[in-house]
């Protein structure tokens, strides 16, 4: 059975983080669609995720007292699932219901960005053309692709959760 403090804090911080991530997406959408292909936005989201995760684990550890590795990871994982679900649902609605044209614009920007990046690294033209052809076949903002991205995000952030859980777990009194 999961401790009520772990559930409450995980869900609360997950909702907070999910809303922050949705607001970042909405802000980028409102400001300039070109920001969706900017690397620093992903870095900013990761830093926000890390800070919220640290705050969550610090608060939960203070409230519980002894904080096992499992408790720390479970707390972070609940927040991760909640946050990513909110963020993904928002993105699916934004790009598939509210403004489907925006996903096509961003898709074209991603293709252009990929071509420029591959050219900068001196990739042969044949390889660039092959990579771009594959990109044109899928749309990263379709509901299916966003659900796939959700799964990979859960895996990635779970690794972060394992690292944070190892750091935040209570030390045992036995050596």
Long-range contacts (C-beta under 8 A, 24 or more apart in sequence): 2-74, 3-64, 3-71, 5-60, 5-63, 5-64, 6-60, 6-64, 6-71, 6-74, 6-75, 6-78, 7-78, 9-56, 9-59, 9-60, 9-63, 9-75, 9-79, 10-56, 10-60, 10-74, 10-75, 10-76, 10-77, 10-78, 10-79, 10-82, 11-78, 11-79, 11-82, 13-52, 13-55, 13-56, 13-79, 13-83, 14-78, 14-79, 14-80, 14-81, 14-82, 14-83, 14-86, 15-82, 15-83, 15-86, 16-52, 16-83, 17-48, 17-49, 17-52, 17-79, 17-82, 17-83, 18-82, 18-83, 18-84, 18-85, 18-86, 18-87, 18-90, 19-86, 20-48, 20-52, 21-45, 21-48, 21-83, 21-84, 21-86, 21-87, 21-90, 22-86, 22-87, 22-90, 22-91, 24-48, 25-87, 25-90, 25-91, 25-94, 26-90, 26-94, 29-94, 29-99, 29-102, 33-102, 33-105, 33-106, 33-109, 34-109, 36-106, 36-109, 36-110, 37-106, 37-109, 37-110, 37-113, 49-83, 49-157, 49-160, 50-160, 52-79, 53-79, 53-160, 53-161, 53-164, 54-164, 57-164, 57-165, 57-168, 58-168, 61-168, 61-170, 65-170, 66-170, 67-168, 67-169, 67-170, 68-169, 68-170, 69-165, 69-166, 69-169, 70-165, 71-169, 72-164, 72-165, 72-168, 72-169, 73-161, 73-162, 73-165, 76-160, 76-161, 76-164, 76-165, 77-158, 77-161, 80-154, 80-157, 80-158, 80-161, 81-154, 84-150, 84-153, 84-154, 84-157, 85-150, 88-146, 88-147, 88-149, 88-150, 91-141, 91-146, 92-143, 92-146, 95-141, 95-146, 96-141, 96-142, 96-143, 102-141, 103-139, 103-141, 103-142, 104-139, 106-140, 106-141, 107-135, 107-139, 107-140, 107-141, 110-135, 110-140, 111-135, 111-136
